Amino acid sequence: MNQVTVIGSINLDWTIRVARMAKPGETLHTKEIFTAGGGKGANQAIAAKRLGANTSFIGAVGEDREVSRTMLELLHEDGINCQGIATLPNHKTGQAFVIVDDESENLIYVHGGANMAFQPEHVDQNRDLITHSDFLVAQFETPIDCTTEAFKIAHQNGVVTILNPAPAIDQIPEELFKVTNMIVPNETEAEVITGIKITDQDSMIKAAEKFHALGIKAVVITLGSQGTFYSYAEKIAIIPALKVNAVDTTAAGDTFIGALSSVLNKDFSNLEDAIKFSNKASSITVQRFGAQPSIPYLREI
């Protein structure tokens, strides 16, 4: 059983279902509104736990007791070790506002709150969680200096690092790339970071070569309904996605990464099988509404 630690965001998600997206200046009635646990970090941690890993979390919530208590309770209910989660005074817990239309497209607005306020010192306080892990997973919904510090600790202690560069940013410290073992962007994120528009397998290979040149051993690019591209140890392939009726893609990428970390061997020797497993997990997620409520359990795979 893999030991996975996630450093990342915790959000209360407000999901609004609409028939179509409003145009600027237009007012539309909604079909449904509901709240659920979210945040890329928390989603990935829950996916890893539900799909078989022992999972710990490093992050922060605010002093807004009702919201922060709800978020922590959701993580505890899934059996996640929350000792690395700080409560930060004078900050609110992160929140996200997700609009989903009938074509399963979404728009997401995020207020980082406490997610963007915790510091590298907090990472150092939870060094033991990192060093006792097999994998450390991170995204970009928390300060990048915290991620870099965590990845340096992991690298020094033989812990495999998986970076999900989302939301996409175009200026990432080289020192972070040097301590990243695997990067898992989607097509848009790969383009923002490498400058190469992902249109076909040749462009995927060129983007992967740029990542490899930065010192990253394994490159996995998620392609939505087209599947997943990977490049590792001179092997290149596209694993097709399962064809399903998608209704909400909000947590699809997070489910994929959590699933991957739950079954992947540390030497990446089962990478293709791990991607196939993760594709299955994501294919279940997109058939349900909400972020954390849609993430499947191992028995469903």
C-alpha beads as a LAMMPS data file, in Angstrom:
LAMMPS data file: protein, C-alpha beads

301 atoms
300 bonds

1 atom types
1 bond types

-500.0 500.0 xlo xhi
-500.0 500.0 ylo yhi
-500.0 500.0 zlo zhi

Masses

1 110.0

Atoms # bond

1 1 1 0.000 0.000 0.000
2 1 1 1.485 3.342 -1.062
3 1 1 2.043 6.076 1.495
4 1 1 1.026 9.344 -0.179
5 1 1 1.352 12.864 1.192
6 1 1 -0.383 15.726 -0.578
7 1 1 0.561 19.353 -0.075
8 1 1 -2.131 21.608 -1.430
9 1 1 -5.420 23.412 -1.251
10 1 1 -8.605 22.866 0.733
11 1 1 -11.739 24.619 -0.559
12 1 1 -15.428 24.759 0.090
13 1 1 -16.916 24.390 -3.398
14 1 1 -20.103 26.166 -4.409
15 1 1 -21.421 24.431 -7.538
16 1 1 -24.022 26.134 -9.724
17 1 1 -25.678 24.139 -12.525
18 1 1 -26.937 26.078 -15.539
19 1 1 -28.314 25.192 -18.954
20 1 1 -25.648 27.356 -20.600
21 1 1 -23.058 29.927 -19.644
22 1 1 -24.257 33.518 -19.359
23 1 1 -22.945 36.153 -21.730
24 1 1 -21.403 39.346 -20.293
25 1 1 -24.192 41.434 -18.784
26 1 1 -26.755 38.620 -19.036
27 1 1 -28.785 37.188 -16.127
28 1 1 -29.847 33.540 -16.181
29 1 1 -31.770 31.301 -13.801
30 1 1 -29.875 28.335 -12.368
31 1 1 -30.958 24.693 -12.293
32 1 1 -29.333 23.759 -8.984
33 1 1 -26.862 25.019 -6.393
34 1 1 -25.023 22.924 -3.802
35 1 1 -21.862 22.895 -1.693
36 1 1 -19.241 20.175 -1.336
37 1 1 -15.637 19.696 -0.351
38 1 1 -13.072 20.697 -2.947
39 1 1 -9.651 22.158 -3.639
40 1 1 -7.205 20.382 -5.926
41 1 1 -5.070 19.193 -3.038
42 1 1 -7.952 17.838 -0.971
43 1 1 -9.520 16.225 -4.040
44 1 1 -6.278 14.449 -4.906
45 1 1 -5.781 13.304 -1.322
46 1 1 -9.298 11.890 -1.138
47 1 1 -8.877 10.138 -4.485
48 1 1 -5.608 8.564 -3.329
49 1 1 -7.193 7.406 -0.067
50 1 1 -10.393 6.040 -1.601
51 1 1 -8.361 4.160 -4.184
52 1 1 -6.107 2.375 -1.747
53 1 1 -3.305 4.596 -0.403
54 1 1 -2.490 5.667 3.126
55 1 1 -2.794 9.439 2.785
56 1 1 -1.594 12.470 4.738
57 1 1 -2.196 16.143 4.027
58 1 1 -0.206 19.339 4.475
59 1 1 -2.128 22.588 4.070
60 1 1 -4.190 25.213 5.868
61 1 1 -7.702 26.322 6.729
62 1 1 -8.904 29.633 8.144
63 1 1 -10.494 30.776 11.375
64 1 1 -14.027 30.694 9.932
65 1 1 -14.988 27.870 12.237
66 1 1 -18.057 26.521 10.482
67 1 1 -16.368 26.257 7.070
68 1 1 -12.997 25.037 8.353
69 1 1 -14.617 22.466 10.641
70 1 1 -16.684 21.126 7.742
71 1 1 -13.624 20.775 5.514
72 1 1 -11.614 18.987 8.190
73 1 1 -14.515 16.670 8.984
74 1 1 -14.759 15.657 5.326
75 1 1 -11.070 14.754 5.240
76 1 1 -11.313 12.863 8.535
77 1 1 -14.341 10.928 7.272
78 1 1 -12.213 9.551 4.432
79 1 1 -9.487 8.535 6.873
80 1 1 -6.892 11.114 5.854
81 1 1 -4.164 12.066 8.343
82 1 1 -4.783 15.783 8.955
83 1 1 -1.991 16.512 11.434
84 1 1 -0.236 18.657 8.816
85 1 1 -3.187 21.049 8.414
86 1 1 -2.745 24.401 10.165
87 1 1 -5.478 26.828 11.211
88 1 1 -4.353 30.330 10.252
89 1 1 -5.656 33.374 12.152
90 1 1 -7.071 36.322 10.216
91 1 1 -7.712 34.218 7.124
92 1 1 -10.734 32.493 5.627
93 1 1 -10.763 28.919 4.382
94 1 1 -10.399 28.684 0.616
95 1 1 -13.569 28.691 -1.446
96 1 1 -14.324 27.970 -5.103
97 1 1 -17.301 28.875 -7.250
98 1 1 -17.950 26.315 -9.982
99 1 1 -20.415 26.870 -12.825
100 1 1 -21.333 23.746 -14.823
101 1 1 -23.482 23.797 -17.974
102 1 1 -25.458 21.089 -19.775
103 1 1 -22.479 20.355 -22.040
104 1 1 -20.468 19.459 -18.900
105 1 1 -18.178 22.455 -19.455
106 1 1 -17.222 24.435 -16.369
107 1 1 -15.947 27.811 -15.212
108 1 1 -14.192 27.995 -11.844
109 1 1 -13.364 31.043 -9.720
110 1 1 -11.166 30.434 -6.665
111 1 1 -10.587 32.524 -3.523
112 1 1 -7.369 31.094 -2.100
113 1 1 -7.718 32.371 1.470
114 1 1 -5.666 30.300 3.912
115 1 1 -4.376 28.149 1.036
116 1 1 -2.199 31.036 -0.117
117 1 1 -1.117 32.133 3.353
118 1 1 0.821 29.212 4.804
119 1 1 4.606 29.396 4.686
120 1 1 7.644 27.146 4.050
121 1 1 8.184 27.070 7.820
122 1 1 4.921 25.160 8.101
123 1 1 6.235 22.636 5.580
124 1 1 9.398 22.190 7.645
125 1 1 7.267 21.515 10.731
126 1 1 5.779 18.543 8.877
127 1 1 9.032 17.160 7.518
128 1 1 8.349 13.732 9.039
129 1 1 5.118 13.339 7.052
130 1 1 7.103 13.865 3.855
131 1 1 10.104 11.697 4.683
132 1 1 7.911 8.733 5.652
133 1 1 6.034 8.827 2.334
134 1 1 6.475 6.951 -0.927
135 1 1 5.015 9.822 -2.973
136 1 1 4.596 13.559 -2.483
137 1 1 1.965 15.262 -4.650
138 1 1 1.490 19.013 -5.173
139 1 1 -0.370 21.547 -7.341
140 1 1 -0.275 25.339 -7.769
141 1 1 -3.216 26.395 -5.568
142 1 1 -0.780 27.029 -2.708
143 1 1 2.429 29.137 -2.562
144 1 1 5.070 27.817 -4.939
145 1 1 7.857 28.356 -2.392
146 1 1 6.079 25.912 -0.068
147 1 1 5.880 23.327 -2.857
148 1 1 9.558 23.815 -3.686
149 1 1 10.560 23.384 -0.033
150 1 1 8.454 20.231 0.280
151 1 1 9.872 18.751 -2.943
152 1 1 13.446 19.458 -1.796
153 1 1 12.797 17.552 1.431
154 1 1 11.258 14.697 -0.541
155 1 1 14.129 14.591 -3.033
156 1 1 16.717 14.447 -0.251
157 1 1 14.928 11.475 1.311
158 1 1 14.143 9.304 -1.713
159 1 1 10.456 10.256 -1.867
160 1 1 9.009 10.355 -5.395
161 1 1 7.555 13.749 -6.335
162 1 1 4.542 14.273 -8.612
163 1 1 3.774 17.820 -9.748
164 1 1 0.374 18.799 -11.113
165 1 1 1.092 22.311 -12.512
166 1 1 -2.466 23.593 -12.147
167 1 1 -3.622 26.300 -12.371
168 1 1 -1.117 26.913 -15.157
169 1 1 1.626 29.494 -14.623
170 1 1 4.405 30.341 -17.048
171 1 1 7.158 31.147 -14.556
172 1 1 8.115 28.104 -12.504
173 1 1 11.431 28.071 -10.603
174 1 1 14.019 25.801 -12.202
175 1 1 14.868 24.500 -8.741
176 1 1 11.358 23.020 -8.530
177 1 1 11.739 21.197 -11.832
178 1 1 15.064 19.756 -10.647
179 1 1 13.357 18.005 -7.724
180 1 1 10.283 16.862 -9.703
181 1 1 10.235 13.193 -10.751
182 1 1 6.926 13.268 -12.644
183 1 1 4.880 16.121 -14.074
184 1 1 1.178 15.715 -14.924
185 1 1 -0.210 18.718 -16.826
186 1 1 -3.242 18.826 -19.083
187 1 1 -2.944 20.144 -22.658
188 1 1 -3.394 23.799 -21.668
189 1 1 -0.916 23.631 -18.810
190 1 1 1.653 21.873 -20.988
191 1 1 1.340 24.660 -23.568
192 1 1 1.659 27.468 -21.009
193 1 1 4.814 25.961 -19.504
194 1 1 6.574 24.792 -22.696
195 1 1 5.189 27.250 -25.245
196 1 1 4.204 24.323 -27.470
197 1 1 0.540 24.070 -28.483
198 1 1 -0.673 20.500 -28.030
199 1 1 -2.386 19.478 -31.277
200 1 1 -1.082 15.980 -32.084
201 1 1 1.381 13.341 -30.894
202 1 1 4.363 15.157 -32.419
203 1 1 3.612 18.279 -30.374
204 1 1 3.187 16.127 -27.266
205 1 1 6.601 14.583 -27.859
206 1 1 8.186 18.021 -28.287
207 1 1 6.578 19.253 -25.062
208 1 1 7.760 16.117 -23.251
209 1 1 11.303 16.663 -24.533
210 1 1 11.267 20.156 -23.006
211 1 1 10.164 18.741 -19.658
212 1 1 12.801 15.996 -19.817
213 1 1 15.464 18.632 -20.561
214 1 1 14.528 20.290 -17.268
215 1 1 15.395 17.059 -15.444
216 1 1 11.929 15.511 -15.123
217 1 1 12.008 11.754 -15.698
218 1 1 8.346 11.043 -16.442
219 1 1 5.870 13.223 -18.347
220 1 1 2.144 12.454 -18.331
221 1 1 -0.176 14.788 -20.269
222 1 1 -3.907 14.310 -19.733
223 1 1 -5.961 14.862 -22.889
224 1 1 -9.546 14.746 -21.620
225 1 1 -11.741 12.590 -23.811
226 1 1 -8.718 11.740 -25.984
227 1 1 -6.970 9.857 -23.206
228 1 1 -3.476 10.250 -21.720
229 1 1 -0.024 10.681 -23.280
230 1 1 3.089 9.584 -21.456
231 1 1 6.831 9.707 -22.057
232 1 1 9.210 7.805 -19.820
233 1 1 12.472 5.910 -20.314
234 1 1 12.332 6.353 -24.097
235 1 1 8.832 4.884 -24.253
236 1 1 6.027 7.022 -25.656
237 1 1 2.332 6.126 -25.899
238 1 1 -1.218 7.466 -25.799
239 1 1 -3.624 5.501 -23.595
240 1 1 -7.210 5.967 -24.847
241 1 1 -9.889 7.285 -22.500
242 1 1 -13.007 5.294 -21.730
243 1 1 -16.102 6.552 -23.558
244 1 1 -18.727 7.668 -21.040
245 1 1 -21.521 10.217 -20.715
246 1 1 -19.741 13.079 -18.932
247 1 1 -21.865 15.510 -16.913
248 1 1 -19.251 17.358 -14.794
249 1 1 -15.481 17.287 -15.382
250 1 1 -14.563 19.393 -12.329
251 1 1 -12.513 16.788 -10.402
252 1 1 -11.483 14.540 -13.294
253 1 1 -7.833 15.594 -13.301
254 1 1 -7.579 15.452 -9.515
255 1 1 -9.053 11.955 -9.478
256 1 1 -6.544 10.869 -12.116
257 1 1 -3.557 12.111 -10.102
258 1 1 -4.780 10.700 -6.804
259 1 1 -5.461 7.360 -8.464
260 1 1 -2.037 7.359 -10.107
261 1 1 -0.236 7.959 -6.821
262 1 1 -2.236 5.196 -5.124
263 1 1 -1.086 2.380 -7.451
264 1 1 2.161 3.564 -9.067
265 1 1 5.422 1.780 -8.268
266 1 1 8.184 4.088 -7.078
267 1 1 10.366 3.059 -10.035
268 1 1 7.484 3.754 -12.479
269 1 1 7.745 0.157 -13.733
270 1 1 3.930 -0.151 -13.923
271 1 1 3.304 3.334 -15.348
272 1 1 1.102 2.241 -18.254
273 1 1 -1.084 0.024 -16.065
274 1 1 -1.315 2.816 -13.464
275 1 1 -2.500 5.235 -16.165
276 1 1 -5.165 2.770 -17.319
277 1 1 -6.363 2.423 -13.718
278 1 1 -6.441 6.214 -13.326
279 1 1 -8.384 6.630 -16.577
280 1 1 -11.020 4.275 -15.192
281 1 1 -11.261 6.289 -11.985
282 1 1 -11.652 9.572 -13.876
283 1 1 -14.277 8.072 -16.158
284 1 1 -16.454 7.444 -13.105
285 1 1 -15.854 10.928 -11.677
286 1 1 -17.065 12.755 -14.789
287 1 1 -20.385 10.919 -14.698
288 1 1 -21.314 12.564 -11.371
289 1 1 -21.717 16.113 -10.090
290 1 1 -19.502 17.852 -7.558
291 1 1 -15.805 17.490 -6.782
292 1 1 -15.287 15.206 -3.786
293 1 1 -18.739 13.540 -3.981
294 1 1 -17.893 12.323 -7.491
295 1 1 -14.560 10.662 -6.625
296 1 1 -14.942 6.854 -6.739
297 1 1 -13.952 4.168 -4.271
298 1 1 -11.691 1.224 -5.126
299 1 1 -14.607 -1.227 -5.247
300 1 1 -16.150 0.815 -8.069
301 1 1 -13.051 0.536 -10.243

Bonds

1 1 1 2
2 1 2 3
3 1 3 4
4 1 4 5
5 1 5 6
6 1 6 7
7 1 7 8
8 1 8 9
9 1 9 10
10 1 10 11
11 1 11 12
12 1 12 13
13 1 13 14
14 1 14 15
15 1 15 16
16 1 16 17
17 1 17 18
18 1 18 19
19 1 19 20
20 1 20 21
21 1 21 22
22 1 22 23
23 1 23 24
24 1 24 25
25 1 25 26
26 1 26 27
27 1 27 28
28 1 28 29
29 1 29 30
30 1 30 31
31 1 31 32
32 1 32 33
33 1 33 34
34 1 34 35
35 1 35 36
36 1 36 37
37 1 37 38
38 1 38 39
39 1 39 40
40 1 40 41
41 1 41 42
42 1 42 43
43 1 43 44
44 1 44 45
45 1 45 46
46 1 46 47
47 1 47 48
48 1 48 49
49 1 49 50
50 1 50 51
51 1 51 52
52 1 52 53
53 1 53 54
54 1 54 55
55 1 55 56
56 1 56 57
57 1 57 58
58 1 58 59
59 1 59 60
60 1 60 61
61 1 61 62
62 1 62 63
63 1 63 64
64 1 64 65
65 1 65 66
66 1 66 67
67 1 67 68
68 1 68 69
69 1 69 70
70 1 70 71
71 1 71 72
72 1 72 73
73 1 73 74
74 1 74 75
75 1 75 76
76 1 76 77
77 1 77 78
78 1 78 79
79 1 79 80
80 1 80 81
81 1 81 82
82 1 82 83
83 1 83 84
84 1 84 85
85 1 85 86
86 1 86 87
87 1 87 88
88 1 88 89
89 1 89 90
90 1 90 91
91 1 91 92
92 1 92 93
93 1 93 94
94 1 94 95
95 1 95 96
96 1 96 97
97 1 97 98
98 1 98 99
99 1 99 100
100 1 100 101
101 1 101 102
102 1 102 103
103 1 103 104
104 1 104 105
105 1 105 106
106 1 106 107
107 1 107 108
108 1 108 109
109 1 109 110
110 1 110 111
111 1 111 112
112 1 112 113
113 1 113 114
114 1 114 115
115 1 115 116
116 1 116 117
117 1 117 118
118 1 118 119
119 1 119 120
120 1 120 121
121 1 121 122
122 1 122 123
123 1 123 124
124 1 124 125
125 1 125 126
126 1 126 127
127 1 127 128
128 1 128 129
129 1 129 130
130 1 130 131
131 1 131 132
132 1 132 133
133 1 133 134
134 1 134 135
135 1 135 136
136 1 136 137
137 1 137 138
138 1 138 139
139 1 139 140
140 1 140 141
141 1 141 142
142 1 142 143
143 1 143 144
144 1 144 145
145 1 145 146
146 1 146 147
147 1 147 148
148 1 148 149
149 1 149 150
150 1 150 151
151 1 151 152
152 1 152 153
153 1 153 154
154 1 154 155
155 1 155 156
156 1 156 157
157 1 157 158
158 1 158 159
159 1 159 160
160 1 160 161
161 1 161 162
162 1 162 163
163 1 163 164
164 1 164 165
165 1 165 166
166 1 166 167
167 1 167 168
168 1 168 169
169 1 169 170
170 1 170 171
171 1 171 172
172 1 172 173
173 1 173 174
174 1 174 175
175 1 175 176
176 1 176 177
177 1 177 178
178 1 178 179
179 1 179 180
180 1 180 181
181 1 181 182
182 1 182 183
183 1 183 184
184 1 184 185
185 1 185 186
186 1 186 187
187 1 187 188
188 1 188 189
189 1 189 190
190 1 190 191
191 1 191 192
192 1 192 193
193 1 193 194
194 1 194 195
195 1 195 196
196 1 196 197
197 1 197 198
198 1 198 199
199 1 199 200
200 1 200 201
201 1 201 202
202 1 202 203
203 1 203 204
204 1 204 205
205 1 205 206
206 1 206 207
207 1 207 208
208 1 208 209
209 1 209 210
210 1 210 211
211 1 211 212
212 1 212 213
213 1 213 214
214 1 214 215
215 1 215 216
216 1 216 217
217 1 217 218
218 1 218 219
219 1 219 220
220 1 220 221
221 1 221 222
222 1 222 223
223 1 223 224
224 1 224 225
225 1 225 226
226 1 226 227
227 1 227 228
228 1 228 229
229 1 229 230
230 1 230 231
231 1 231 232
232 1 232 233
233 1 233 234
234 1 234 235
235 1 235 236
236 1 236 237
237 1 237 238
238 1 238 239
239 1 239 240
240 1 240 241
241 1 241 242
242 1 242 243
243 1 243 244
244 1 244 245
245 1 245 246
246 1 246 247
247 1 247 248
248 1 248 249
249 1 249 250
250 1 250 251
251 1 251 252
252 1 252 253
253 1 253 254
254 1 254 255
255 1 255 256
256 1 256 257
257 1 257 258
258 1 258 259
259 1 259 260
260 1 260 261
261 1 261 262
262 1 262 263
263 1 263 264
264 1 264 265
265 1 265 266
266 1 266 267
267 1 267 268
268 1 268 269
269 1 269 270
270 1 270 271
271 1 271 272
272 1 272 273
273 1 273 274
274 1 274 275
275 1 275 276
276 1 276 277
277 1 277 278
278 1 278 279
279 1 279 280
280 1 280 281
281 1 281 282
282 1 282 283
283 1 283 284
284 1 284 285
285 1 285 286
286 1 286 287
287 1 287 288
288 1 288 289
289 1 289 290
290 1 290 291
291 1 291 292
292 1 292 293
293 1 293 294
294 1 294 295
295 1 295 296
296 1 296 297
297 1 297 298
298 1 298 299
299 1 299 300
300 1 300 301
